[in-house]
Amino acid sequence: MNIRKIDDSLAVSPQIAVDDLPKLAAEGYRAVICNRPDGEGGDQPSFEEIERAARENGMEARYLPVDSGLVRDENADDFAEAMRTLPGPVLAYCRSGTRSATLWALSEAKRRPLPEILGKTKTAGYDMSGVARRVANGGKTPTDTGDAHYKVVIVGAGAGGIAVAASLKARKPGLEIAIIDPADIHYYQPGWTMVGGGIFEPQETAKTMGSLIPKGVAWIKAAVAAFEPQNNAVILEGCRVVKYDRLVICPGLKLDWGKVEGLVETLGQNGVTTNYRYDLAPYTWQLVQEMRGGTALFTQPPMPIKCAGAPQKAMYLSADHWYRSGRLKDIDIHFCNAGGVLFGVKDYVPALMEYVKKYDATLDFFHNLVAVDGPAKKATFEIKEPEKEPRRVEMAYDMMHVCPPQTAPDFIRVSPLADQAGWIDVDQATLRHKSFDNIWALGDVMNAPNAKTAAAARKQAPTVAENIVADISGRSAVAQYDGYGSCPLTVERGKIVLAEFGYGGVVKPSFPSFLIDGTKPSRAAWFLKEKMLPPIYWRAMLRGREWMAKPEKLESAAE
């Protein structure tokens, strides 16, 4: 038997034999559903034989035959009724298990989110993307054929999405573009570190989405449920369908707060804060100002995360305030990092270590936050050191800044566009999908081995725009992305270590060293971060003005 568990109530499998029923009963199954018509194959027992064996083993059996490739809406209704009335857990089977998995997916359409359904069936080894449109339509076959169609569809109106739309419009003003995003507000997320440090006000980092969508670009205010790349279609929640000639995917990351036990319940209280949320970054600054003594923890989860330097930026700015106010000697600072290094590009580590020493911070490497007891003010970390058995430690805190675990959004991870790890699978130079020639991705959601920063998106957007325009004119890719990312590490109020690097950790400075030496803390880099980068973001990057971000020619195209 090849039993594949969907959830606690159902497993599916290929054709079972009469001899399998005692084993199924022994494993705890209390009912079977046959979704294969009698006589479909010469190797199958009849349902009557299966039912008799089931009865002999104290199990119930239900016959719900479905012709291969012809799962009707009423079949899904019958399956749902069987699942309601049969004792569980249930094993459903057909020739391969696909029909049974499909019936479950359609029957659960009104009770579960589409990404959850696609994820559970994918984990069990069944690709349900072919019925995603029906699942999105509540399990019923859609009758609406009035699909919207655009030359370019962009999923996500964050930094990458609006920037690539603006860069495309700058190159081809008449190009028909739509952006899909349900959010009303667009956030300048790099500014939240500064909010948590008492430098920016929260409202400085937010603007209405409608004010930023480029002129002439349609805004579809909806959430994406699934992709049908073979049909050049994006399925929206509610089963609306948007067709495209070319697709750009950049919805950002999912902050997986629920992955840390107890964290959701205590965020924003009990001394637990984060700069990764607009509404909680001010609480960081409040806690820093109120702290007079005790233990302050700053956590960093396993990679990948957006802006890998942000967790330690929070630590440095907090420690600097305590240093300037004479409280640092009474505060025990711990940087609890799931990884084994302070920063991934070694050239910048010496300067950062000077500040670690200045603030007398303890570096707790291989410490991954797994649970929080807010009322007791205790954090539990799993420690996985090389060549040692994993163990757990509990640490008391008075203040804790948490960086949450991060993944690709659910609808991306379960899509046919994702790699095994759940990220959009692209060529790291052209940012074009490896399997679908009319799809590109940028920003945090794709699998190129670069840092996930807004600075990276600033460079990626013109590259994608240039390559899409070349594709429209029938040419091959002409631009390449070199992995550039930037992380302005706010080591103290007024000074920044400006880390700039590309693929492989190669240092890629934007300025001559006499202006800004990124390996050393400088006031010039702070001025760049505080005064220049916000207007560059709002007025240049999001408007298609590619200041210091002109696309680099693809080597093969340059020859």
Buried (B, 14 or more C-beta within 10 A) or exposed (E): BEBBBBBEEBBBBBBBBBEBBEBBBEEEBBBBBBBBBBEBEEEBBEBEBBBBBBEEBEBBBBBBBBEBEEBEBEBBBBBBEBBEEBEBBBBBBBBBBBBBBBBBBBBBBEEBBBBBBBBBBBEBEBBBBEBBBBBBBEBBEBEEEEEBBBBBBBBBBBBBBBBBBBBBBBBBEEBBBBBBBEEEEBBBBBBBBBBBBBBBEBEEBEBEBEEBBBEEBBBBEBBBBBBBBEEBBBBBBEBBBBBBBBBBBBBBBBBEBEBBEBBEBBBEEBBBBBBBBBEBBBBBBBBBEEBEEBBBBBBBBEEBBBBBBBBBBBBBBBBBBBBEEEBBEEBBBBBBBBBEEBBBBEBBBEBBEBBBEBBEBEBBBBBBBBBBBBEEBBBBBBBBEEEEEEEEEEBEBBBBBBBBBBBBBBBBBBBBBBBEEBBBBBBBBBBBBBEBEBBBBBBBBBBBEBBBBBBBBBBBBBBBBBBBBBBBEEEEBBBBBBBBBBBBBBBBBBBBBBBBBBBEBEBBBBBEEEEBBBBBBBEBBBBBBBEEBBEBBBEBBBBBEBEEBEBBEBEEBEE
